[in-house]
Structures are given as structure tokens and as C-alpha cells.
Amino acid sequence: MILKILKVNSGTGDKTNCYIVQDEKTKETMVIDPGGEADTIIQMLNILNANLKYIYLTHCHGDHIAGVKQLKESKGGKILIHREDAEGLYNKDINLREHIGLTSEYLEADSRLDDKDILHVGELEFSVIHTPGHTKGGSSLYCKEEKLLFSGDTLFKGTWGRTDLPTGNFQDIINSICNKLLTLPDDTIVYPGHGNSTRIKDEESIYYNLTLPEE
């Protein structure tokens, strides 16, 4: 597997981690959260001679979707997002594009995903994990074989994502982290939507003393 990490500027001042995942044999490729600087992302795809299959969005906020339209027009690829966040792609009151200085754009998902859906990129297999809390349709993407997790804005190094934005919920995000993500193998590498990567085992102690919400 080839993994490229691009820290792109979407106008918030806090750069978004855009990930490019490629199967080395087939050149099939997935871009995760193209939050801005689409030209830079496209340039990297060209260097990789990529066949873009999917544009995967962990959630619908403007700083994670700002480069989608240009990327799709240039390189193709199906836009994927959890069904609970699909409305946020075109609803400015949910995606908050205008609040970070972006113009409104109408985006529509090519496919709406559900918890436990499986995606294949060449010979790579990824499992969709519905992780609501930052948004109601937030999701994470797990590759068991490569021992990695793309957590969007759910789990960060040393903390969790904001829950004070539209459709956010604190109990939901803690439930998502404790009952869905921290149950993954300890050596799983976590690649979040912002900041540095971490490992599941390095995050567990933060949540030991939290009272878990009832399911």
C-alpha cells in the first residue's frame, strides 16, 4: 500500500489532513477528505499515475470537502459519505462552508454508506465504521490488514473532536470512541482529520475515567 499525507489549507487556519491511499499493483486509489488545495492533490495523483476510484468523506464539514468538486471534475472517482451526513454536502447550515470563508457549492454523494460497509481499492479492504458525535454521520475507515484507521474528526491524538457544531453530540462521540474505536487492536495506527497520527493503545488511558453513555 502507498499512503500519502497532504496537509491542505481550507481557510480555517487549521490544516486538514488529506490522505491518498493506493494499491501498488492495480494503481486503484482513494482520496480521503480533500479539504482544499485540489491542485496539489491532483498533482500528487498524477505523480502516482493514479486511477481514482473513491473520494471518501469522513464527514460533511467544509474544511473536509472544499476540494471535492474540482477533484472529481479532474480525476473522476465516486463521492462516498455516510448516509446520515449526505445532506450536509449541500446544506450550508450543516457544512458551515460560509463560516470558514468558502462559497456554497452543491455536492451530491454518488453512494451513501452504512456502518460495516466494505470498500475495496485494488486488493486493499476497508471497513466503514459509523462514528457519530462530531456530526451525526461521521465515519471512520479501518484497514485490518494494514493496521490503520482514518478517524476523521472523531478521534485525535490526545483528545476527541468538537461536539458543539450542527448535529454534534458529546455522548455520541464518546460512545463512538470507547465502544467502536478503542476496541480495535492496540497497535492500530490512527490517522485523524487534523494534527499528528497516534495509536489506539496510546489513547485508551484518556477515556478510562469517563462515564460511558448508555447505548
N, C-alpha and C positions, 0 to 999 in steps of 0.2 A: 504494500500500500504506500502511496505517496500522499503526504499530508503537508499542505502549505497553510501558513497562518498569516493573514494580512490584517493589519490594524488600520481600519479605514475611518475617515472623518465624515460624520454625517451632520455636523453642525452643532452638536451638543457640547463639544469640548472634551467629552469623554469618548475616546475612540472605541469603535465596535470591532470585536474580533470576527472577521470573516474567514471561514475555513474552506479550503478546497481539498476534496478527497478524491483520489484517482486510483482505479485498479490498473496496476502496471501492465498487465497482459493485454487487456482489451482497450485501454485508454478511456473507458467509460468514467465519467466524472460527475461529482455532485458539489455544488456550491452551497454552503450553509450560511445564511444571514448576510447577504450582500447589502450592508447598511449604508454604502456610499462609495464614492470613487470608483464607479463602474469601469472607467477606462483602465484603471490599474488592475482590476480583477480580470478584465478581458485580455489584457496584455499577458498576464500570467497563464491564462488558459491557452493562449496562442503558443506560448513557450512550451507548454506541456503537450501541445498537439491534442488538446482535449476534445473528446466527444461528450458534450454536456448533456446529461440525462435528466438531472433533477436540480431545481433550485428549492432547497429546503429551508423553511422559515420556522424558527423555534417559537416565535410569537409575532404579533402584528404591529408592534410599535415602529414609529417612523425611523428610528435610528438602526433598525434591523432590516428594513425593506426599501430604503431610499434608492438603492441601485438596481432593484428588480426589473423595472420596465426596460431600461437601457440594456441590461444584461440579456434579457430574454429576446429583445429585438435583434441583438447582435449574434447571440450564440445559440438561441433556442433553449430547450430544456423545459420540463414541466414544473410549474409552481405548485409546491406542496405545503400544506399547513393543516394543523388540527382543525376539525370542523367547527369547534367552539370559538375559534379565532378568525374564521374566514370572513365574517362581516367586518372585522377590523381592518381588512385590507383596503376597503373603500369607504369606511365610515370615519371621517376626520375627528369625530368626538371620542373615538376609541383609539385610533392610531396616533393621535397627537402630533401629526406631521407639522401643522402650522405652529405649534407651540415651540418647535425647535428650528423654526425659520425655513421650513420646506413648503413648497407649494403642494396643494392637494393633487393626487392622481388617482384615477380609478384603476384598481387592480382586482383581478378575479383569480381565484385558485383554479388550477387545472384538475387537481384532485384534493379532496378533503379527507384527512386521515383520522384514524381512531387509535385508541390505546391498543398496543400489541400488534399493530400492523407491521409487516415485514417489507423492507426495501432491499433491492439488490442493485449494486453498482459493480458490474462485472462479476467477479467471484466473491466480492465483499457483501456481507449480510448485516443489515442494521435493523434493530427493533425500535419501534416508536413507543415511548413511554409518556403518557399523558401526565403532565406535572403542573396542574393549575395552582394559582396563587399570585404570581406576578401578573398574569392575565388568566382568564378562565379557560383559555385554550392553549396555554403554554405547554410545550412538549420538549422532551429530551430525546436524544438519539444515541442508542447504545450498540456498540460492536463488540460482541463477546470474544471473537477470535483475536482481535487486536487489543482487547482490554482497554477500551476507551469510551468515554461518554461526552457528548456535546450537550451541555446543560442549559444553554441559553441564559436567561436572566433568573433562573431558579436558584442554582447553587453556585456561589462564588468561593474563591479562596478566603476562608475565614468568616464568611457571612452568607446571607441569603439576599434575594432580590427585593426591591421595593414592593410594597403592597398597598400603597396609597393612591395608585393611579386607577383609571376606569377598569372595572371588572376584577381588580386585585382583591386578595383576601389573605390575611395573615395565617389563620388556621389552616387554610388550604395549602399554603406554601410549606409550612412546617410539616404537615401531613405528607406532602409530596416528597420532601427531602427524607424524612425519617422512615417512611413506610415503603418508598419506592426506590430511592437512590442510594441510601446508606445500606440497603440490603444487597447491593452489588458487591462483587469481590473487592477486598481491601486494596488490592494493587491496581484497581481501575484508575486510569488517568482521566481527570475531569478537565475538559476544555470549555470554559464559560464564555458568556457573551461579551464580557469586558474583563480586563485585567489578566493576571497570570494563571497558568494551569495549576492544578493541585492533584491530590489523590484522595480517594474515598476514605482511607484509613486516617488521613491527616485532618479530616473534617468531623469525624464521629464525636470527638470529645466536646465539641461546641454544643451539641444537642442533647447530651446526657441528662442535663438538669432541667430541660424544658418539659413542661407538661404537654403531652401529646393530645391533640383534639380527638374526640371520639369520631369513629367513621360513620 
